[in-house]
């Protein structure tokens, strides 16, 4: 399909979409494998500190890819830091 596209900008957009979809597919496969490990008690728990802002931003970014294909719109509303306790 990419070989038939002559416009470089369009071709680059398609390649970018393919790369993002590949990444999402790999993440889904990893999640499925992790679920399988949890079910067989083969996966341990590691407690660590995470940056919630980055975690939610990454989640929203991954869903934004799907917005083009569906009517779902994802929004991340942030609360002021003082309201979180």
C-alpha positions as CSV (number, residue, x, y, z in Angstrom):
1,X,0.0,0.0,0.0
2,X,2.8,2.4,0.9
3,X,4.4,1.8,-2.5
4,X,1.4,3.2,-4.3
5,X,1.4,6.5,-2.4
6,X,3.4,9.2,-4.1
7,X,2.8,12.1,-1.7
8,X,5.7,12.0,0.8
9,X,3.7,13.8,3.5
10,X,0.9,11.3,3.3
11,X,3.3,8.4,3.2
12,X,5.1,9.7,6.3
13,X,1.7,10.0,8.1
14,X,0.8,6.4,7.2
15,X,4.2,5.2,8.4
16,X,3.7,7.1,11.7
17,X,0.3,5.6,12.2
18,X,1.6,2.1,11.5
19,X,4.5,2.5,14.0
20,X,2.1,3.7,16.7
21,X,-0.3,0.8,16.0
22,X,2.6,-1.6,16.2
23,X,3.6,-0.1,19.6
24,X,0.0,-0.4,20.9
25,X,-0.2,-4.0,19.7
26,X,3.1,-4.9,21.5
27,X,1.7,-3.3,24.6
28,X,-1.5,-5.3,24.4
29,X,0.5,-8.6,23.9
30,X,2.6,-7.7,26.9
31,X,-0.5,-7.0,29.0
32,X,-2.0,-10.4,27.9
33,X,1.2,-12.2,28.9
34,X,1.2,-10.4,32.2
35,X,-2.4,-11.3,32.9
36,X,-1.5,-14.9,32.1
37,X,1.4,-14.7,34.6
38,X,-0.9,-13.2,37.3
39,X,-3.4,-16.1,36.8
40,X,-0.7,-18.7,37.2
41,X,0.9,-16.9,40.2
42,X,4.1,-16.5,38.1
43,X,4.3,-12.7,38.4
44,X,5.6,-10.9,41.5
45,X,4.7,-7.5,42.6
46,X,7.3,-4.7,42.7
47,X,6.4,-1.6,44.5
48,X,7.9,1.6,43.0
49,X,7.3,5.3,42.7
50,X,5.7,6.5,39.5
51,X,4.9,9.8,38.0
52,X,1.1,9.8,37.7
53,X,1.1,12.8,35.4
54,X,3.2,11.0,32.8
55,X,1.2,7.8,33.3
56,X,-2.1,9.4,32.5
57,X,-0.6,11.5,29.7
58,X,0.7,8.3,28.0
59,X,-2.7,6.6,28.5
60,X,-4.5,9.6,26.9
61,X,-2.0,9.7,24.1
62,X,-2.6,6.1,23.3
63,X,-6.4,6.6,23.3
64,X,-6.1,9.7,21.1
65,X,-4.9,7.4,18.3
66,X,-8.2,5.6,18.5
67,X,-10.2,8.8,18.4
68,X,-9.8,9.0,14.6
69,X,-11.5,5.6,14.2
70,X,-14.3,6.0,16.7
71,X,-16.6,8.6,18.1
72,X,-15.0,8.4,21.5
73,X,-13.2,11.5,22.8
74,X,-10.7,11.2,25.7
75,X,-10.0,14.2,28.0
76,X,-7.7,14.4,30.9
77,X,-8.9,16.9,33.4
78,X,-6.2,17.9,35.9
79,X,-7.0,18.9,39.5
80,X,-4.9,21.6,41.1
81,X,-2.1,20.1,43.1
82,X,-3.5,21.5,46.4
83,X,-6.7,19.6,46.0
84,X,-5.0,16.2,46.0
85,X,-4.3,14.8,49.4
